[in-house]
Amino acid sequence: MADRKVTPLWEGKIVRGALAESLNKFNPRNQARNPVMFVVEVTAAAVSLILLRDLFAGRSSLVPFELQIAIWLWFTVGFANFAEAMAEGRGKAQADNLRRTRTETQATLLREGREIRVPAPSLRRGDVVVVRAGEVIPGDGEVIEGVAAVNEAAITGESAPVIRESGGDRSAVTGGTMVISDWIKVRITANPGETFLDRMISLVEGAQRQKTPNEIALSILLAGLTIIFMLVCVSLYPLALYGGTALSLPVLVALLVCLIPTTIGGLLSAIGIAGMDRLVQHNVLAMSGRAVEAAGDVDTLLLDKTGTITLGDRLATEFIPVGGVAIEELADAAQLASLADETPEGRSIVVLAKKQYNLRGRELADTEAHFIPFSAQTRMSGVDMAGRQIRKGAGEQIVNFVRDNQGNAPAELTPIVERIARSGGTPLVVADGPRVLGVIHLKDIIKEGIRERFARLRAMGMRTVMITGDNPLTAAAIAGESGVDDFRAEATPETKLRLIREEQAQGKLVAMIGDGTNDAPALAQADVGIAMNAGTQAAREAGNMVDLDSNPTKIMEVVEIGKQLLITRGALTTFSIANDVAKYFAIIPAMFVLGYPQLQKLNIMHLATPSSAILSAVIFNALIIIALIPLALRGVQYRPVGAAAILTRNLLIYGLGGVVVPFIGIKAIDLVVAALHLA
């Protein structure tokens, strides 16, 4: 897969937009959704009012300290706003380009045999348009005629063009992509407001991102810790008076803000938004953050075979002659019998004969050829021409046809047919009147790279199960070739639904990948339902994720992003709570050293003065948020190791780091504060 175009982390336009949006987020209604930062904003406002009171009351000795505390408290809120705005801005930058594509595109509408130029937004489901080289595809649709190379970089970030043609799993096209060769006729499949562009724009510019269950639980925990520390700080006031120390409200506020988990509180929303943005950059549209998070905890992955593990259509891979027939004669007869066959299988037979034996398609109009279409009753098709009766079809029917023409099937035919069937392929027998010429091997083509991806999923502790309506022999062959852990053959929609419910009843989270209407119930039931964009509308509407590349191997990226989101949130929560250890040693001795001189022994950082210690802790508390924004947006790197190893790594890096870094940071800031005589 080509490298995707990723928005630079600190792109100037995004940073400028985030700075402007940060000011809008100071609205208390916005802050009320985040209890931790709401408390910080309220305390910042309280210190600001005290500052104004002391300023007008002439208490000039208190003003410099209170001014700096107020400024850094407002910075703390502002930095948290900036982190969230940066996460939103990265998604909006991509959506802006897509919006321009949608509004500026003109379409060539086919109506009553005439071509009419109309604006793309006026197209409706069912309209048919023709798109030629150099033109932008005006809307989501399905190719019904023609073959063309399409540049999808505007949507996917992929630099290499892809082939789109009618039939199979390469017929779906997305509005905003460009045809760079030939032409295609497209039937529009989505009304305005229902296209991928509209869904993406709605996703990144929605009024409010829905919180996930774990995020809600963490928010409740952070709110609880905030309440506990508020009670602690309030109780310290009479304790200080008893010891003969007069505590000012700004000092108590500084202690409160430094002790509550402001770091994770300020970055929590940005982590969730950034997770969804990373999925968009991998060309996967997630309908909610809930689905992204669930992907990180998936235990079982169910995959529909056709169109998901395989390309979706069985293709001719081999000609096998019998009875001493030359392979060239078999290939020629197979191609003649398939010239009028517009199915993907029929076209693949023509192409195979052309590639292997240089048999070009021929003009049969002058030979009075009569093509016999396939029917469920006869289970064969072919052509009558120049006294010949060429047929291809199921083995038993072709054998009966040969016998009706006073011929016999060679003894070697049956073993060949059985061998192909056991391998999971489909045998088509070819006959010319009374003679059996040989067998065409039709085979399910496994999508490239899928076996290696399944191995990596297995290393991550995920079990893969293929579900298919094929017979057990065929299913076993495909399962063995693709590398899935298990399979279910002859599966109906009810079977898929029951399997998902059984897994969920055991406490497992289940992901389902599918592309057909028969997959829709299972996609809706699964904890993570990933629909292929090349699939049916019913499947796309049932899933809570849509893969625009229709590449099932991308489940690897989806799971990794989900796990990365969970690990990032856990790591920064650990870091935030561990921060409090150093802040205790910075602020508590500074607050009570006059009343309790023994506490000076806790001043292990040897901070210059009580005022500089408090100010240094507040400054560090604000700056650490801005320092961690890149980590929140990129996410902690995920490695496929066990949960115990991940926990150990988080404790060592972010737990221990959360204790050590503040000691270093607060001491460094204290040296600067003392040198500049700021406190």
Secondary structure, 3 states (H helix, E strand, C coil): CCCCCCCCCCCHHHHHHHHHHHHHCCCHHHHCCCHHHHHHHHHHHHHHHHHHHHHHCCCCCCHHHHHHHHHHHHHHHHHHHHHHHHHHHHHHHHHHHHHHHHHHCEEEEEECCEEEEEEHHHCCCCCEEEEECCCECCCCEEEEEEEEEEECHHHHCCCCCEEEECCHHHCEECCCCEECCCEEEEEECCCCCCCHHHHHHHHHHCCCCCCCHHHHHHHHHHHHHHHHHHHHHHHHHHHHHHCCCCCCHHHHHHHHHHHCCHHHHHHHHHHHHHHHHHHHHCCEEECCHHHHHHHCCCCEEEEEHHHHHECCCCEEEEEEECCCCCHHHHHHHHHHHHCCCCCHHHHHHHHHHHHHHCCCCCCCHHHCCEEECCCCCCCEEEEEECCEEEEEECHHHHHHHHHHCCCCCCCCHHHHHHHHHHCCCEEEEEEECCEEEEEEEEECCECCCHHHHHHHHHHCCCEEEEECCCCHHHHHHHHHHHCCCEEECCCCHHHHHHHHHHHHHCCCCEEEEECCHHHHHHHHHCCEEEEECCCCHHHHHHCCEEECCCCHHHHHHHHHHHHHHHHHHHHHHHHHHHHHHHHHHHHHHHHHCCCCHHHHHHCCCCCCCHHHHHHHHHHHHHHHHHHHHHHHHHCCCCCCCCHHHHHHHHHHHHHHHHHHHHHHHHHHHHHHHHHCCCC
